[in-house]
């Protein structure tokens, strides 16, 4: 007998074809990308996968996507979730919801120079989910010498940035392997 593990990656267009650019006007853009607009396409992909018999789903979100990883974990809509330098979270409230009603293991990659998910805010999340308080599983890894966005882009000439980006990727894969 041969068993085959099929792993596929999907990147749903939950921004509805309207991704922001660096030069974009974030305050105007965010008004058109609230949960009412963003959740339906995201949930459609997840429900479509379940309709095809997929039983285990790992979700990762970066920046804005960290909010939706959090929401999917809160609603038990995924098997495991990881986020790197998430934004738009309400801390500690979003993680208290996870503690109270979720069974989804959560991992966070953050940085010591992030001005969005500051190290102080990360410690507030630890106070809610850390120390074994969250039984499904919680891990957080902080990367030194990098700022917000480190897990997505790195200057190839900067070994600290390259190591942090690779480290976040490797940490996420390891967390998924443990919890899938």
N, C-alpha and C positions, 0 to 999 in steps of 0.2 A: 504494500500500500504506500502511496505517495501522498503526502499532505502538502498543500501549497498555501502559503500565507500571502494574501493579496493586500498590498498597501497602495492606496491611491491618495493623491493630494488634490484638493479642490480649493480654488480661490474665488468664492462667490463675489459677484459685483454688488455688494450691499451699499455701495455709494451711488448706485443707479447711473453709472456712466459719467459721474461728475466728481472725479478725484480732484482734490485741491493741489495746487502747485506751490512751490516756495514763494512765488510772487502773489499768490492768491490772497483774497480778503477773508481771513478766517472767521471773523465775527458775522459776516454776511453768509458765508458758506455754511457754517454750523446751524444757522436757522433753517436751512433746507435739508439738514441731515440729522434730525433728531431720531429718537427711537421709533416713532410712528412711521418714518420713511425707511429706516435702515433695517428694522427687524423683519418685515415681511419677506424681502428677498433672501435674507440669511436663513430664516426658518424654512422657507420653501426648499432650499437646497438640502438642509438637514432632513426634512420630512421626505423629500424625494429619495435620499440615500436610504433612509429607513424603509421606505416602500420597496426598495430593491433588495432588502434583506440585510443591509448593513446593521450590525448590532453594537459595534464599538466605534465611537467617534472621539478623536482627539482634536482639540481646537487650540490654536495659538493666535494671539493678537498682539500687535505692536502699536504703540501710540493710541490712537482712537480705537483700534481693534481690541485693546485691553479692556475697555468698557464692555464690549460685547462678549468677550470671553467671560468676564465677571457675570454678566446677565445670564449667559447660558449655564454657568455653574449654579447661580442662584436658583434657576428653574429646573435644574437637573436635566438639561437638554443635551448634555454631552457626557462622555465617559470620564474624560480628564481634560484639564485646561492649563495652559501656560500662557504667560504674558510677559512681555519685555517693555520696559519704560512706558507703562500704561498711563493714560491721561483721562481727564474728565470724570474721575472717580470721586465719590464722597467717602472720605475716610474719617472714622472707622466704620461708618454706617453700612456701606456696601459689603464689608466683610463680616459684620455682625449678622447680616441676612444669610450669608453663606454658612456661618457657624450654626445658625438656628434651623435652617431648612434644607441644606444641601448635603449630598453624599458624593460630590465630585472632588477628587484630589486637585489641588491648586498649587501652581508654582509661579514664582515671580522672579524675573531677572531685572535688577535695577542697578543704578550707578551712584557713586558717591558725589558726583557733580551735577546730578539731575536737578533742575529747578522746578520740575513738574511733580514727579514722585520723588520728593526729597528724601534723604536718609532718615529724617525725623518722621516723615509720614510712613515710610517703610517700617519703622519701629512700632508705629501705632498698629499697623497690620499684624506684625508679629505678636503684639500684646493680645490681639483677638484670636488669631489662628495658631500661633506658635506654642512651643513647649508641650506638644502633645494634646493641646486643647481640641484641635480639629482632627478627629479620628480618621476620616478618609485619607488624609495626608496633606501636608503643607510643607513647602520648601521655598526658601528665598536665597538667592545668591546676589551679592553686591559686588560690582566690578569697580575697581579703583582707576582713577585717572581718565575717565571718559564721562561724557555728558548724555543728555537726552538724545535718543536715536542711535545709540551705539550698536545695538543689535541688528540694525538694518544697513548702516553705512559705516565704512571705516576708510581712513586714508591708508592706502596700501604701503606708504612709506613710514607709517607710524606703528611700530610693533605692539605698543600698548593697545591701540585701537583694534588692530587686527586680532590680537589675542582675546580681547573682550568680546568681539563679535563672534569669533569661533567658540569661545567659552559659553556664551549664551545659547548658541545652536546646540552644542554638545550636551549642555545641561538639560535643555528641553528634550532632546532625544532620549537621554537616560531616564528622565522623569516619565516620559510616555511609555518606555519599555517596561518600567517597574509597574505602572498603573493600568496597562492595557491587558 
